Amino acid sequence: MPKNVSQQIYRVIAQECGVKAKAITGKTLFMSNPNFSYFEVVAALYTLQHKLHVYLPESDYGKYETVGALTRNIISQLKRQK
């Protein structure tokens, strides 16, 4: 499950932020990425919430310094749902 979920997350971020999916890795800066606008990042987070049925409150956005941090949070939530 984690690899498939990671790939979904990377694709959504790439699509919403206007970059190639290959450019997204776990180490990619997320909230502080100078290539992503705040609005693109928020759109990606909303899309991920709806596609993966997870909860990503705005108060936690600052915790997602990298795509890897976001991915770990989402995978953790998905595991708890089972």
Biopython code that builds the backbone (N, CA, C, O; Angstrom):
import numpy as np
from Bio.PDB.StructureBuilder import StructureBuilder

atoms = [
    (1, "MET", "N", (0.802, -1.213, 0.000)),
    (1, "MET", "CA", (0.000, 0.000, 0.000)),
    (1, "MET", "C", (0.843, 1.275, 0.000)),
    (1, "MET", "O", (0.556, 2.162, -0.804)),
    (2, "PRO", "N", (1.859, 1.424, 0.844)),
    (2, "PRO", "CA", (2.570, 2.699, 0.929)),
    (2, "PRO", "C", (3.137, 3.196, -0.399)),
    (2, "PRO", "O", (3.043, 4.387, -0.694)),
    (3, "LYS", "N", (3.725, 2.304, -1.208)),
    (3, "LYS", "CA", (4.317, 2.762, -2.465)),
    (3, "LYS", "C", (3.234, 3.308, -3.392)),
    (3, "LYS", "O", (3.418, 4.361, -4.003)),
    (4, "ASN", "N", (2.118, 2.610, -3.501)),
    (4, "ASN", "CA", (1.024, 3.062, -4.338)),
    (4, "ASN", "C", (0.475, 4.400, -3.835)),
    (4, "ASN", "O", (0.196, 5.299, -4.629)),
    (5, "VAL", "N", (0.324, 4.525, -2.534)),
    (5, "VAL", "CA", (-0.168, 5.781, -1.943)),
    (5, "VAL", "C", (0.834, 6.898, -2.213)),
    (5, "VAL", "O", (0.446, 8.007, -2.577)),
    (6, "SER", "N", (2.092, 6.616, -2.039)),
    (6, "SER", "CA", (3.131, 7.625, -2.304)),
    (6, "SER", "C", (3.042, 8.110, -3.736)),
    (6, "SER", "O", (3.111, 9.313, -3.991)),
    (7, "GLN", "N", (2.890, 7.198, -4.661)),
    (7, "GLN", "CA", (2.806, 7.573, -6.071)),
    (7, "GLN", "C", (1.572, 8.427, -6.334)),
    (7, "GLN", "O", (1.641, 9.389, -7.098)),
    (8, "GLN", "N", (0.447, 8.090, -5.716)),
    (8, "GLN", "CA", (-0.763, 8.902, -5.864)),
    (8, "GLN", "C", (-0.524, 10.317, -5.347)),
    (8, "GLN", "O", (-0.894, 11.298, -5.993)),
    (9, "ILE", "N", (0.095, 10.407, -4.179)),
    (9, "ILE", "CA", (0.378, 11.713, -3.576)),
    (9, "ILE", "C", (1.278, 12.533, -4.494)),
    (9, "ILE", "O", (1.016, 13.710, -4.739)),
    (10, "TYR", "N", (2.329, 11.914, -4.995)),
    (10, "TYR", "CA", (3.267, 12.621, -5.878)),
    (10, "TYR", "C", (2.556, 13.118, -7.137)),
    (10, "TYR", "O", (2.790, 14.243, -7.579)),
    (11, "ARG", "N", (1.688, 12.283, -7.714)),
    (11, "ARG", "CA", (0.961, 12.682, -8.925)),
    (11, "ARG", "C", (0.041, 13.868, -8.666)),
    (11, "ARG", "O", (-0.023, 14.798, -9.471)),
    (12, "VAL", "N", (-0.668, 13.835, -7.548)),
    (12, "VAL", "CA", (-1.579, 14.939, -7.220)),
    (12, "VAL", "C", (-0.789, 16.229, -7.026)),
    (12, "VAL", "O", (-1.166, 17.277, -7.551)),
    (13, "ILE", "N", (0.290, 16.154, -6.283)),
    (13, "ILE", "CA", (1.111, 17.352, -6.045)),
    (13, "ILE", "C", (1.660, 17.886, -7.365)),
    (13, "ILE", "O", (1.631, 19.092, -7.611)),
    (14, "ALA", "N", (2.155, 16.995, -8.204)),
    (14, "ALA", "CA", (2.694, 17.424, -9.500)),
    (14, "ALA", "C", (1.622, 18.102, -10.332)),
    (14, "ALA", "O", (1.859, 19.155, -10.923)),
    (15, "GLN", "N", (0.455, 17.506, -10.377)),
    (15, "GLN", "CA", (-0.640, 18.064, -11.176)),
    (15, "GLN", "C", (-1.077, 19.433, -10.646)),
    (15, "GLN", "O", (-1.223, 20.383, -11.415)),
    (16, "GLU", "N", (-1.284, 19.527, -9.340)),
    (16, "GLU", "CA", (-1.770, 20.778, -8.756)),
    (16, "GLU", "C", (-0.719, 21.887, -8.768)),
    (16, "GLU", "O", (-1.055, 23.069, -8.830)),
    (17, "CYS", "N", (0.555, 21.498, -8.708)),
    (17, "CYS", "CA", (1.623, 22.497, -8.637)),
    (17, "CYS", "C", (2.299, 22.738, -9.982)),
    (17, "CYS", "O", (3.238, 23.528, -10.077)),
    (18, "GLY", "N", (1.820, 22.053, -11.025)),
    (18, "GLY", "CA", (2.320, 22.309, -12.368)),
    (18, "GLY", "C", (3.737, 21.864, -12.635)),
    (18, "GLY", "O", (4.478, 22.530, -13.358)),
    (19, "VAL", "N", (4.123, 20.728, -12.047)),
    (19, "VAL", "CA", (5.456, 20.180, -12.312)),
    (19, "VAL", "C", (5.307, 18.733, -12.776)),
    (19, "VAL", "O", (4.228, 18.149, -12.666)),
    (20, "LYS", "N", (6.377, 18.166, -13.287)),
    (20, "LYS", "CA", (6.358, 16.769, -13.721)),
    (20, "LYS", "C", (6.390, 15.865, -12.493)),
    (20, "LYS", "O", (7.068, 16.166, -11.511)),
    (21, "ALA", "N", (5.662, 14.770, -12.552)),
    (21, "ALA", "CA", (5.601, 13.834, -11.422)),
    (21, "ALA", "C", (6.991, 13.326, -11.044)),
    (21, "ALA", "O", (7.262, 13.076, -9.869)),
    (22, "LYS", "N", (7.861, 13.174, -12.022)),
    (22, "LYS", "CA", (9.223, 12.693, -11.749)),
    (22, "LYS", "C", (10.008, 13.676, -10.885)),
    (22, "LYS", "O", (10.995, 13.302, -10.251)),
    (23, "ALA", "N", (9.568, 14.932, -10.862)),
    (23, "ALA", "CA", (10.267, 15.961, -10.085)),
    (23, "ALA", "C", (9.916, 15.888, -8.601)),
    (23, "ALA", "O", (10.568, 16.538, -7.784)),
    (24, "ILE", "N", (8.900, 15.110, -8.243)),
    (24, "ILE", "CA", (8.442, 15.023, -6.861)),
    (24, "ILE", "C", (9.028, 13.784, -6.195)),
    (24, "ILE", "O", (8.882, 12.672, -6.702)),
    (25, "THR", "N", (9.685, 13.978, -5.071)),
    (25, "THR", "CA", (10.209, 12.877, -4.257)),
    (25, "THR", "C", (9.842, 13.159, -2.804)),
    (25, "THR", "O", (9.274, 14.205, -2.489)),
    (26, "GLY", "N", (10.165, 12.239, -1.941)),
    (26, "GLY", "CA", (9.914, 12.434, -0.520)),
    (26, "GLY", "C", (10.691, 13.607, 0.057)),
    (26, "GLY", "O", (10.285, 14.191, 1.061)),
    (27, "LYS", "N", (11.804, 13.950, -0.576)),
    (27, "LYS", "CA", (12.647, 15.045, -0.085)),
    (27, "LYS", "C", (12.273, 16.410, -0.670)),
    (27, "LYS", "O", (12.844, 17.432, -0.289)),
    (28, "THR", "N", (11.318, 16.420, -1.591)),
    (28, "THR", "CA", (10.897, 17.679, -2.203)),
    (28, "THR", "C", (10.298, 18.590, -1.140)),
    (28, "THR", "O", (9.417, 18.183, -0.383)),
    (29, "LEU", "N", (10.784, 19.821, -1.092)),
    (29, "LEU", "CA", (10.187, 20.797, -0.174)),
    (29, "LEU", "C", (8.736, 20.998, -0.580)),
    (29, "LEU", "O", (8.406, 20.998, -1.766)),
    (30, "PHE", "N", (7.878, 21.169, 0.411)),
    (30, "PHE", "CA", (6.468, 21.284, 0.093)),
    (30, "PHE", "C", (5.946, 22.672, 0.436)),
    (30, "PHE", "O", (5.799, 23.507, -0.457)),
    (31, "MET", "N", (5.667, 22.934, 1.689)),
    (31, "MET", "CA", (5.075, 24.225, 2.070)),
    (31, "MET", "C", (6.011, 25.400, 1.769)),
    (31, "MET", "O", (5.546, 26.491, 1.440)),
    (32, "SER", "N", (7.306, 25.186, 1.876)),
    (32, "SER", "CA", (8.250, 26.294, 1.667)),
    (32, "SER", "C", (8.921, 26.245, 0.295)),
    (32, "SER", "O", (9.938, 26.905, 0.082)),
    (33, "ASN", "N", (8.369, 25.478, -0.625)),
    (33, "ASN", "CA", (8.966, 25.355, -1.947)),
    (33, "ASN", "C", (8.752, 26.650, -2.737)),
    (33, "ASN", "O", (7.612, 27.066, -2.947)),
    (34, "PRO", "N", (9.840, 27.285, -3.172)),
    (34, "PRO", "CA", (9.682, 28.548, -3.902)),
    (34, "PRO", "C", (9.027, 28.378, -5.274)),
    (34, "PRO", "O", (8.585, 29.358, -5.873)),
    (35, "ASN", "N", (8.962, 27.148, -5.773)),
    (35, "ASN", "CA", (8.354, 26.896, -7.079)),
    (35, "ASN", "C", (6.845, 26.639, -6.998)),
    (35, "ASN", "O", (6.167, 26.599, -8.025)),
    (36, "PHE", "N", (6.322, 26.467, -5.782)),
    (36, "PHE", "CA", (4.894, 26.207, -5.596)),
    (36, "PHE", "C", (4.258, 27.417, -4.926)),
    (36, "PHE", "O", (4.790, 27.945, -3.950)),
    (37, "SER", "N", (3.125, 27.849, -5.448)),
    (37, "SER", "CA", (2.414, 28.928, -4.761)),
    (37, "SER", "C", (1.632, 28.322, -3.594)),
    (37, "SER", "O", (1.333, 27.128, -3.585)),
    (38, "TYR", "N", (1.316, 29.143, -2.636)),
    (38, "TYR", "CA", (0.532, 28.683, -1.486)),
    (38, "TYR", "C", (-0.793, 28.100, -1.956)),
    (38, "TYR", "O", (-1.263, 27.098, -1.418)),
    (39, "PHE", "N", (-1.387, 28.723, -2.949)),
    (39, "PHE", "CA", (-2.689, 28.273, -3.451)),
    (39, "PHE", "C", (-2.589, 26.904, -4.126)),
    (39, "PHE", "O", (-3.503, 26.088, -4.016)),
    (40, "GLU", "N", (-1.485, 26.657, -4.820)),
    (40, "GLU", "CA", (-1.276, 25.343, -5.439)),
    (40, "GLU", "C", (-1.141, 24.264, -4.370)),
    (40, "GLU", "O", (-1.705, 23.177, -4.495)),
    (41, "VAL", "N", (-0.397, 24.573, -3.331)),
    (41, "VAL", "CA", (-0.196, 23.626, -2.239)),
    (41, "VAL", "C", (-1.526, 23.332, -1.549)),
    (41, "VAL", "O", (-1.838, 22.171, -1.285)),
    (42, "VAL", "N", (-2.299, 24.350, -1.258)),
    (42, "VAL", "CA", (-3.599, 24.157, -0.610)),
    (42, "VAL", "C", (-4.513, 23.329, -1.514)),
    (42, "VAL", "O", (-5.228, 22.452, -1.030)),
    (43, "ALA", "N", (-4.496, 23.596, -2.808)),
    (43, "ALA", "CA", (-5.309, 22.814, -3.741)),
    (43, "ALA", "C", (-4.886, 21.347, -3.719)),
    (43, "ALA", "O", (-5.734, 20.455, -3.757)),
    (44, "ALA", "N", (-3.584, 21.098, -3.657)),
    (44, "ALA", "CA", (-3.085, 19.724, -3.599)),
    (44, "ALA", "C", (-3.554, 19.038, -2.317)),
    (44, "ALA", "O", (-3.964, 17.877, -2.346)),
    (45, "LEU", "N", (-3.494, 19.752, -1.198)),
    (45, "LEU", "CA", (-3.917, 19.167, 0.075)),
    (45, "LEU", "C", (-5.412, 18.855, 0.077)),
    (45, "LEU", "O", (-5.825, 17.804, 0.566)),
    (46, "TYR", "N", (-6.209, 19.746, -0.458)),
    (46, "TYR", "CA", (-7.662, 19.498, -0.546)),
    (46, "TYR", "C", (-7.950, 18.300, -1.453)),
    (46, "TYR", "O", (-8.786, 17.456, -1.133)),
    (47, "THR", "N", (-7.256, 18.236, -2.575)),
    (47, "THR", "CA", (-7.451, 17.115, -3.497)),
    (47, "THR", "C", (-7.075, 15.803, -2.818)),
    (47, "THR", "O", (-7.788, 14.808, -2.948)),
    (48, "LEU", "N", (-5.965, 15.798, -2.101)),
    (48, "LEU", "CA", (-5.538, 14.581, -1.399)),
    (48, "LEU", "C", (-6.548, 14.168, -0.336)),
    (48, "LEU", "O", (-6.829, 12.981, -0.171)),
    (49, "GLN", "N", (-7.087, 15.131, 0.374)),
    (49, "GLN", "CA", (-8.106, 14.808, 1.387)),
    (49, "GLN", "C", (-9.285, 14.079, 0.756)),
    (49, "GLN", "O", (-9.765, 13.080, 1.291)),
    (50, "HIS", "N", (-9.739, 14.575, -0.364)),
    (50, "HIS", "CA", (-10.918, 13.998, -1.001)),
    (50, "HIS", "C", (-10.620, 12.667, -1.686)),
    (50, "HIS", "O", (-11.436, 11.746, -1.624)),
    (51, "LYS", "N", (-9.474, 12.555, -2.331)),
    (51, "LYS", "CA", (-9.138, 11.320, -3.038)),
    (51, "LYS", "C", (-8.826, 10.176, -2.077)),
    (51, "LYS", "O", (-9.201, 9.028, -2.316)),
    (52, "LEU", "N", (-8.132, 10.509, -0.984)),
    (52, "LEU", "CA", (-7.653, 9.457, -0.072)),
    (52, "LEU", "C", (-8.481, 9.352, 1.204)),
    (52, "LEU", "O", (-8.235, 8.476, 2.033)),
    (53, "HIS", "N", (-9.452, 10.232, 1.365)),
    (53, "HIS", "CA", (-10.334, 10.211, 2.539)),
    (53, "HIS", "C", (-9.543, 10.319, 3.848)),
    (53, "HIS", "O", (-9.693, 9.511, 4.765)),
    (54, "VAL", "N", (-8.700, 11.346, 3.894)),
    (54, "VAL", "CA", (-7.909, 11.644, 5.095)),
    (54, "VAL", "C", (-8.242, 13.065, 5.540)),
    (54, "VAL", "O", (-8.899, 13.817, 4.820)),
    (55, "TYR", "N", (-7.781, 13.416, 6.734)),
    (55, "TYR", "CA", (-8.035, 14.742, 7.287)),
    (55, "TYR", "C", (-6.717, 15.490, 7.414)),
    (55, "TYR", "O", (-5.817, 15.064, 8.137)),
    (56, "LEU", "N", (-6.613, 16.603, 6.708)),
    (56, "LEU", "CA", (-5.413, 17.431, 6.739)),
    (56, "LEU", "C", (-5.830, 18.852, 7.135)),
    (56, "LEU", "O", (-6.050, 19.699, 6.270)),
    (57, "PRO", "N", (-5.939, 19.109, 8.442)),
    (57, "PRO", "CA", (-6.395, 20.427, 8.889)),
    (57, "PRO", "C", (-5.389, 21.529, 8.546)),
    (57, "PRO", "O", (-4.177, 21.318, 8.551)),
    (58, "GLU", "N", (-5.926, 22.689, 8.254)),
    (58, "GLU", "CA", (-5.061, 23.823, 7.911)),
    (58, "GLU", "C", (-4.048, 24.138, 9.006)),
    (58, "GLU", "O", (-2.946, 24.606, 8.720)),
    (59, "SER", "N", (-4.414, 23.887, 10.239)),
    (59, "SER", "CA", (-3.495, 24.168, 11.350)),
    (59, "SER", "C", (-2.249, 23.281, 11.299)),
    (59, "SER", "O", (-1.247, 23.591, 11.944)),
    (60, "ASP", "N", (-2.300, 22.186, 10.540)),
    (60, "ASP", "CA", (-1.150, 21.276, 10.423)),
    (60, "ASP", "C", (-0.308, 21.524, 9.176)),
    (60, "ASP", "O", (0.737, 20.893, 9.018)),
    (61, "TYR", "N", (-0.722, 22.409, 8.299)),
    (61, "TYR", "CA", (-0.010, 22.599, 7.038)),
    (61, "TYR", "C", (1.472, 22.887, 7.242)),
    (61, "TYR", "O", (2.302, 22.413, 6.466)),
    (62, "GLY", "N", (1.813, 23.643, 8.258)),
    (62, "GLY", "CA", (3.206, 23.983, 8.518)),
    (62, "GLY", "C", (4.071, 22.785, 8.864)),
    (62, "GLY", "O", (5.296, 22.865, 8.776)),
    (63, "LYS", "N", (3.459, 21.681, 9.253)),
    (63, "LYS", "CA", (4.206, 20.467, 9.602)),
    (63, "LYS", "C", (4.727, 19.739, 8.367)),
    (63, "LYS", "O", (5.616, 18.894, 8.470)),
    (64, "TYR", "N", (4.176, 20.065, 7.210)),
    (64, "TYR", "CA", (4.544, 19.351, 5.993)),
    (64, "TYR", "C", (5.667, 20.071, 5.258)),
    (64, "TYR", "O", (5.476, 20.615, 4.171)),
    (65, "GLU", "N", (6.828, 20.060, 5.872)),
    (65, "GLU", "CA", (7.970, 20.738, 5.263)),
    (65, "GLU", "C", (8.390, 20.057, 3.965)),
    (65, "GLU", "O", (8.800, 20.717, 3.009)),
    (66, "THR", "N", (8.283, 18.728, 3.943)),
    (66, "THR", "CA", (8.630, 17.972, 2.741)),
    (66, "THR", "C", (7.441, 17.119, 2.316)),
    (66, "THR", "O", (6.515, 16.885, 3.092)),
    (67, "VAL", "N", (7.485, 16.668, 1.087)),
    (67, "VAL", "CA", (6.452, 15.763, 0.597)),
    (67, "VAL", "C", (6.494, 14.461, 1.404)),
    (67, "VAL", "O", (5.456, 13.838, 1.626)),
    (68, "GLY", "N", (7.669, 14.055, 1.837)),
    (68, "GLY", "CA", (7.809, 12.850, 2.649)),
    (68, "GLY", "C", (7.064, 12.963, 3.973)),
    (68, "GLY", "O", (6.437, 11.998, 4.411)),
    (69, "ALA", "N", (7.122, 14.122, 4.613)),
    (69, "ALA", "CA", (6.404, 14.328, 5.876)),
    (69, "ALA", "C", (4.903, 14.224, 5.649)),
    (69, "ALA", "O", (4.193, 13.615, 6.450)),
    (70, "LEU", "N", (4.426, 14.805, 4.581)),
    (70, "LEU", "CA", (3.006, 14.717, 4.241)),
    (70, "LEU", "C", (2.625, 13.270, 3.954)),
    (70, "LEU", "O", (1.591, 12.795, 4.423)),
    (71, "THR", "N", (3.445, 12.577, 3.194)),
    (71, "THR", "CA", (3.171, 11.189, 2.834)),
    (71, "THR", "C", (3.104, 10.305, 4.076)),
    (71, "THR", "O", (2.208, 9.469, 4.193)),
    (72, "ARG", "N", (4.032, 10.483, 4.989)),
    (72, "ARG", "CA", (4.021, 9.691, 6.234)),
    (72, "ARG", "C", (2.735, 9.932, 7.027)),
    (72, "ARG", "O", (2.149, 8.997, 7.572)),
    (73, "ASN", "N", (2.306, 11.185, 7.086)),
    (73, "ASN", "CA", (1.070, 11.514, 7.798)),
    (73, "ASN", "C", (-0.123, 10.816, 7.151)),
    (73, "ASN", "O", (-0.946, 10.219, 7.844)),
    (74, "ILE", "N", (-0.215, 10.888, 5.843)),
    (74, "ILE", "CA", (-1.345, 10.278, 5.143)),
    (74, "ILE", "C", (-1.336, 8.765, 5.301)),
    (74, "ILE", "O", (-2.379, 8.169, 5.572)),
    (75, "ILE", "N", (-0.184, 8.136, 5.139)),
    (75, "ILE", "CA", (-0.094, 6.678, 5.282)),
    (75, "ILE", "C", (-0.472, 6.269, 6.697)),
    (75, "ILE", "O", (-1.156, 5.263, 6.886)),
    (76, "SER", "N", (-0.040, 7.026, 7.684)),
    (76, "SER", "CA", (-0.394, 6.737, 9.075)),
    (76, "SER", "C", (-1.910, 6.790, 9.269)),
    (76, "SER", "O", (-2.487, 5.922, 9.924)),
    (77, "GLN", "N", (-2.542, 7.800, 8.704)),
    (77, "GLN", "CA", (-3.997, 7.911, 8.818)),
    (77, "GLN", "C", (-4.700, 6.739, 8.132)),
    (77, "GLN", "O", (-5.673, 6.201, 8.660)),
    (78, "LEU", "N", (-4.211, 6.348, 6.966)),
    (78, "LEU", "CA", (-4.830, 5.255, 6.231)),
    (78, "LEU", "C", (-4.702, 3.929, 6.988)),
    (78, "LEU", "O", (-5.618, 3.108, 6.968)),
    (79, "LYS", "N", (-3.570, 3.727, 7.650)),
    (79, "LYS", "CA", (-3.375, 2.506, 8.438)),
    (79, "LYS", "C", (-4.337, 2.472, 9.623)),
    (79, "LYS", "O", (-4.855, 1.410, 9.968)),
    (80, "ARG", "N", (-4.579, 3.619, 10.247)),
    (80, "ARG", "CA", (-5.498, 3.679, 11.382)),
    (80, "ARG", "C", (-6.947, 3.429, 10.959)),
    (80, "ARG", "O", (-7.769, 2.993, 11.766)),
    (81, "GLN", "N", (-7.253, 3.707, 9.701)),
    (81, "GLN", "CA", (-8.615, 3.519, 9.217)),
    (81, "GLN", "C", (-8.972, 2.042, 9.044)),
    (81, "GLN", "O", (-10.152, 1.691, 9.021)),
    (82, "LYS", "N", (-7.990, 1.199, 8.924)),
    (82, "LYS", "CA", (-8.254, -0.233, 8.677)),
    (82, "LYS", "C", (-8.753, -0.932, 9.911)),
    (82, "LYS", "O", (-9.021, -2.133, 9.876)),
]
sb = StructureBuilder()
sb.init_structure("model")
sb.init_model(0)
sb.init_chain("A")
sb.init_seg("    ")
for serial, (resi, resn, name, xyz) in enumerate(atoms, 1):
    if name == "N":
        sb.init_residue(resn, " ", resi, " ")
    sb.init_atom(name, np.array(xyz, "f"), 0.0, 1.0, " ", f" {name:<3s}", serial, name[0])
structure = sb.get_structure()
